[in-house]
Amino acid sequence: MKNRFLKTSLIASLIIGVSSFNISCNDQTLEEKEYLGAFEGENFFRNEQDCFFALVGTYDPLRKYAGGFENMVTFYNAASDDFYAGGGSATDGAGIQGASNFQINQNTMPSSYWRDYYQGIARANTLILRTPNATMSDDIKNRFISEAKTLRALYYFDLVRIFGNIPLILQPFKASDDLYNVPQVDKTAVYGQIEKDLLEAIPNLPMTVTGEQKGRLTQGAAKALLGKVYLYENKKNEAAAQLADVNGTPGGTSQYGYKLVANYADLFKSAPVTEANDPYKFSTESIIEVMHTNKANSDWSFWGQGNDEGNSICIMTAPRSYTRKTNDAPDIVSGWAFNSVTTDLVSFMQNDPRTDASLLNMNALKSQNKADYSPAFMDSGYFLNKYMPTKDKVTNLPGASELNYRQNYILIRLADTYLMEAEALNGTGSRAQALLDAVRSRVGLPSVPVTLQAVKDERRRELIGEGHRFFDLVRWGEASSKLAFKGFVTGKNEIMPIPYSELSGTILKQNPHY
């Protein structure tokens, strides 16, 4: 690994409201280490504005979920039993293909899944350290620090689920630090720090946000994340308590203002680019939502480097060479055909009201001579429809049209927390029944007796293609059986290999069997 500093400006896009703000800081006072993305600046963090700019940069890695080719959603969809990697061929994206067939290794595992999150952690560490000495009110200081701690917790949560035992870094690096001898710690220590950060953050976060504040973290968001973390630790009583506080009365409006939207399909809509404001962003169901925009004019020269702000899932999952033949066919933009749908998922979704919002049936459109496309790798004729790009969503601003879709990505939403709470209750009791019923009733489905299996099945249907299924299977201990057809190896593929570029010349140890 190369030990060098990257001179950068803190250029980030604010993920609040409906617009983005490019914020540049003096690139002579901020230095970013390539190894773990650390930065420091003795002359920065002087006042509220400085700290706010740094907070913006700490939020920025949230776009890892849906931004760039190496995004979390398409990568982990490909690793699940619901999707294959797809794309143009078996060699189209070594990382995503390896995730799908479990042939991934330390050389093909994209390093961005390590570096992007550690960059966010480094920014959070610096903000937490420097903010107390800045000139501003204590209330704002505490909020900024709490947001940083929540983001640090989230980034560590993703890292520990992806890689297992990882370095736990809670202070900014200095130029004199030995970057080659940062040890890994057991994942229980990482989870302990995640819990600590969230418990400390919750009291100083606002109950709700409105207007241009939308997108910033709240008490409900931190509690939902904490409940999810507890669930992954199998601390079900603690998980149920946190999630019940978030959820409130099933089907009603919670104390944080959360409520299931009436129309399931609305969760995955975005307004035409001719409309300045998008009413589908930040709905009542959204708990943690990542802002995407076309206003940054993202282009190929910096795509996937952390500065682009469009939703890349859109172009990645659309069918190749799409041709619309009749006016009643969807007006889709041709894409790259990643995340081709498995026939098992198609069968599982038969007669479910959420199918059309979730899956695009090109077989039907083609047989009816309404549309055509070019089948790509592992094609089944079905495509993920939740982020499907249509021509009215193509940017009208400069920049590559493929890279500037402004549909937001919802990381945690209320139906998800309903089902997580029902799972934490072991799928038994009147509360779990009411939570399951609320999710089903929203789409017109009748009540079914609550069981843990019923909750698991509902998660699969409700959250198709949103990046959760692989992690669910691992948490339930079902990955070995459900993913055997793809080559999943028990005791190995529950986590990914640490990228070789992060191992070379360090004391880090590769994960077992890689």
Secondary structure by P-SEA (a helix, b strand, c coil): cccccccccbbbbbcccccccccccccccbbbbcccbbbbbccccccaaaaaaaaaaaaccccccccccccaaaaaaaaccccccccccccccaaaaaaaacccccccccccccaaaaaaaaaaaaaaaccccccccaaaaaaaaaaaaaaaaaaaaaaaaaccccccccccccccccccccccccaaaaaaaaaaaaaaccccccccccccccccccaaaaaaaaaaaaaaacaaaaaaaaaaaacccccccccccccccccccccccccccccccccccccccccbbbbbbcccccccccccccccccccccccccccccccccccccccccccccccccaaaaaaaccccccccccccaaaaaaaccbbbbbccccccccccccccccccccccccccccccccccccccaaaaaaaaaaaaccccaaaaaaaaaaaaaaccccccccaaaaaaaaaaaccccccaaaaaaaacccccccccccccccccccccccccccccccccccccc
